[in-house]
């Protein structure tokens, strides 16, 4: 598993049980363009979102609409809990407000899956992981 996958999976395990670090790199002197037009949304955000949530099976991933939906994922460390994620990349610019993550969580009670709360901090942390990964991808493009 790559670092974004490991970090996101670990975050979900913690979130499920209780309610990432960017590499230390020097900044380039110039940045790659933040607006990408080959697909309907920002390609750095799109790729970072796919990388981050790919530990779970994908139900839908449409780069033109910017929507990624995972199927239910249960961590081997918490098999009685599962999570389903929806990520929306909303804009062609690489900006924090161009990303929305939502999560649904369920717990198994007597053989039936029952909805359970997901903390706002968990969703915010996933957004932060995706944004950090997108910025790293952008920096790598300049160095390339």
Secondary structure as the mmCIF struct_conf table of DSSP 4:
data_model
#
loop_
_struct_conf.conf_type_id
_struct_conf.id
_struct_conf.beg_label_comp_id
_struct_conf.beg_label_asym_id
_struct_conf.beg_label_seq_id
_struct_conf.end_label_comp_id
_struct_conf.end_label_asym_id
_struct_conf.end_label_seq_id
HELX_RH_AL_P HELX_RH_AL_P1 UNK A 3 UNK A 18
HELX_LH_PP_P HELX_LH_PP_P1 UNK A 26 UNK A 28
BEND BEND1 UNK A 29 UNK A 30
BEND BEND2 UNK A 34 UNK A 34
BEND BEND3 UNK A 38 UNK A 41
HELX_RH_AL_P HELX_RH_AL_P2 UNK A 43 UNK A 53
TURN_TY1_P TURN_TY1_P1 UNK A 54 UNK A 55
BEND BEND4 UNK A 56 UNK A 56
HELX_LH_PP_P HELX_LH_PP_P2 UNK A 57 UNK A 57
STRN STRN1 UNK A 58 UNK A 62
TURN_TY1_P TURN_TY1_P2 UNK A 63 UNK A 66
STRN STRN2 UNK A 67 UNK A 70
STRN STRN3 UNK A 73 UNK A 73
TURN_TY1_P TURN_TY1_P3 UNK A 76 UNK A 77
TURN_TY1_P TURN_TY1_P4 UNK A 79 UNK A 80
STRN STRN4 UNK A 81 UNK A 89
BEND BEND5 UNK A 92 UNK A 93
HELX_RH_3T_P HELX_RH_3T_P1 UNK A 96 UNK A 98
STRN STRN5 UNK A 99 UNK A 109
TURN_TY1_P TURN_TY1_P5 UNK A 110 UNK A 111
STRN STRN6 UNK A 112 UNK A 116
HELX_RH_AL_P HELX_RH_AL_P3 UNK A 120 UNK A 143
#
